[in-house]
Amino acid sequence: MNLAVEQSFWQEHGDEISAAITLAVAILVAIIVDRVLIGRAVKATTRLDTAELSRETRTRLRLIRRLLFLVIILIGVALALSQFTSIKRFATGVLASTAVLGIIIGFAGRQVIANLVSGVLLSFTQPIRIGHLVSIGDEVNGRVTDVALTYTRVDAGDGSLIVVPNEKVATDVVVNHSAGNSSAPVTVDVWLPPDADVAAARKTLERGEVTSARAVEITPEGTRVQVKAAIDSGADREAHEGDLRERAQAALREAGLLRSP
């Protein structure tokens, strides 16, 4: 009697139980793989002098972890759904019509797929990395805090967080202020009054670490002088620019070339 009840229960709910077990196993495997990747990363950092991973490695590792986790879960969901006879028949009928499936994916998932593919490309080409100061197009300016599968997070520095689709990052103009020649001179602009002596201003500014000071724009409102100064490799460029701008203003004011506020 009990055996008949058990068989009847399994016949009624066997598909649900098998699907739940399959999904649970997939989640467990995804977590184990994720932990293994974290463990290997920790072991790698212990062999480094700095005891930390580079920005390039952290960006790539984070994306690989998320991609593997997503793939394993999707496989688990597909296997779980395959336990149901009705869904299996439906899937077989849909797969038989590849043209319809292609049209559905092409129109409904174009944006998601484009962002996903762009995210994978970004992880390998590395035009930007976590911690880099970037400008994306004409609207996004800030420091990269995360590069995910479909989006990139940028801290604007004013308390706001900008979420940028990876397709935009991959196709728009990106200026990476943290890459390139880290020892290139810093550049700031200083405005002089319309009646100021530009030659005297140049002599006043071209001192110490300042490598050049030249007028680059003359308008009815005044003259824009571009000041360049040397900087040590790896130094904080933002802080150095602010300091240079303040010292240039102070030097010009002390020389009597700026009006006192």
NORRA-V19762 format. One record per pair of residues at least 4 apart in sequence whose C-alpha atoms are under 6 Angstrom apart, sorted by the first residue. I is the first residue (numbers start at 1). GAP is how many residues later the second one is. Records with the same first field share a line. If there is no record, write none. Layout:
BEGIN
I->GAP + GAP
END
This chain:
BEGIN
9->4
10->4
15->68 + 69
19->61 + 64
22->58
23->53 + 57
26->47 + 50
30->39 + 42
45->6 + 7 + 8
46->5
55->74 + 75
56->73
57->4
59->70 + 71
60->63
63->85
82->6
98->4
102->4
104->4
105->4
106->4
109->4
110->4
115->35 + 51 + 52
116->33 + 34
118->48 + 49
119->30 + 31 + 47
122->4
130->14 + 15 + 16
131->12 + 13 + 14
132->11 + 12 + 46
133->9 + 10 + 44 + 45
134->7 + 8 + 41 + 42 + 43
135->5 + 6 + 39 + 40
136->4 + 37 + 38
137->35 + 36
141->15
142->12 + 13 + 14
143->11 + 12
144->9 + 10
145->8 + 9
146->6 + 7
147->5
148->4
150->16
151->13 + 14 + 15
152->11 + 12
153->9 + 10
154->7 + 8
155->6
156->4
168->4
182->51
183->48 + 49 + 50
185->43 + 44 + 45 + 46
186->42 + 43
187->40 + 41
188->38 + 39
189->36 + 37
190->34 + 35
191->32 + 33
192->30 + 31
193->29
194->28
196->61
202->4 + 11
206->4
209->20 + 21
210->18 + 19
211->17 + 18
212->15 + 16
213->13 + 14
214->11 + 12
215->9 + 10
216->8 + 9
217->6 + 7
218->5
237->4
252->5 + 6
253->4 + 5
END
